């Protein structure tokens, strides 16, 4: 994985964390309550929320299942679009500078 791939991967993880934070707020749920529902530590939920740790697919599915109305595909789609838009802006800026 080159440096650029790592940059986009990190951005994707951070965006997933943002979506997690928004979902917790929408459901008026704490990271502690979610951690209990999912069966992981509150510290791990916090690391996921901050984008400091990547999501395992099994953990991601458990989190989505614990938050009513949250579709895994919807969350991934939002994060992918965010990264795609950021990549497009960078490409346009690079092209304009050339």
C-alpha positions as CSV (number, residue, x, y, z in Angstrom):
1,X,0.0,0.0,0.0
2,X,1.5,3.3,-1.0
3,X,1.3,6.5,1.0
4,X,-1.7,7.8,-0.9
5,X,-3.7,4.6,-0.4
6,X,-2.9,4.8,3.3
7,X,-4.1,8.4,3.3
8,X,-7.5,7.5,1.8
9,X,-7.8,4.4,4.0
10,X,-7.3,6.6,7.1
11,X,-9.8,9.1,5.8
12,X,-12.3,6.3,5.2
13,X,-11.8,5.0,8.8
14,X,-12.2,8.5,10.2
15,X,-15.4,9.0,8.3
16,X,-16.8,5.7,9.5
17,X,-16.0,7.0,13.0
18,X,-17.9,10.2,12.3
19,X,-20.9,8.2,11.3
20,X,-20.7,6.1,14.4
21,X,-20.6,9.3,16.5
22,X,-23.6,10.7,14.7
23,X,-25.5,7.5,15.2
24,X,-24.8,7.5,18.9
25,X,-26.0,11.0,19.2
26,X,-29.2,10.2,17.2
27,X,-29.9,7.3,19.4
28,X,-29.0,9.2,22.6
29,X,-26.6,6.3,23.4
30,X,-23.2,6.5,25.2
31,X,-20.1,4.7,24.0
32,X,-20.3,2.6,27.3
33,X,-23.9,1.5,26.5
34,X,-22.9,0.6,22.9
35,X,-19.8,-1.3,24.1
36,X,-22.0,-3.4,26.4
37,X,-24.4,-4.2,23.6
38,X,-21.6,-5.1,21.2
39,X,-19.4,-7.0,23.7
40,X,-16.3,-4.9,23.4
41,X,-14.6,-2.3,25.6
42,X,-15.7,1.3,25.8
43,X,-12.1,2.3,25.0
44,X,-12.3,0.3,21.7
45,X,-15.6,2.1,20.8
46,X,-13.9,5.4,21.5
47,X,-10.9,4.5,19.3
48,X,-13.2,3.5,16.5
49,X,-15.2,6.7,16.9
50,X,-12.0,8.8,16.7
51,X,-10.7,6.9,13.7
52,X,-7.7,5.7,15.7
53,X,-8.5,2.1,15.1
54,X,-10.0,0.4,12.0
55,X,-13.2,-1.5,12.1
56,X,-13.2,-5.3,11.8
57,X,-16.1,-6.4,9.7
58,X,-17.6,-8.4,12.5
59,X,-17.4,-5.5,14.9
60,X,-18.8,-3.1,12.3
61,X,-21.9,-5.4,11.7
62,X,-22.4,-5.8,15.5
63,X,-22.3,-2.0,15.9
64,X,-24.8,-1.4,13.1
65,X,-27.1,-4.1,14.5
66,X,-27.0,-2.5,18.0
67,X,-28.1,0.9,16.5
68,X,-31.7,0.6,15.2
69,X,-32.2,1.9,11.7
70,X,-28.5,1.9,10.8
71,X,-27.7,0.0,7.6
72,X,-24.1,-1.1,7.2
73,X,-24.3,-0.5,3.4
74,X,-25.6,3.0,4.0
75,X,-22.8,3.9,6.4
76,X,-20.1,2.5,4.0
77,X,-21.7,4.3,1.1
78,X,-21.5,7.7,3.0
79,X,-17.9,7.1,3.9
80,X,-17.0,6.0,0.4
81,X,-18.6,9.1,-1.1
82,X,-16.7,11.3,1.3
83,X,-13.4,9.8,0.3
84,X,-14.3,9.8,-3.4
85,X,-15.2,13.5,-3.3
86,X,-11.9,14.3,-1.5
87,X,-10.0,12.4,-4.1
88,X,-11.8,14.2,-6.9
89,X,-10.9,17.6,-5.3
90,X,-7.3,16.6,-5.0
91,X,-7.1,15.5,-8.7
92,X,-8.7,18.8,-9.8
93,X,-6.3,20.8,-7.7
94,X,-3.4,18.9,-9.1
95,X,-4.6,19.4,-12.6
96,X,-5.2,23.1,-12.1
97,X,-1.7,23.5,-10.7
98,X,-0.1,21.9,-13.7
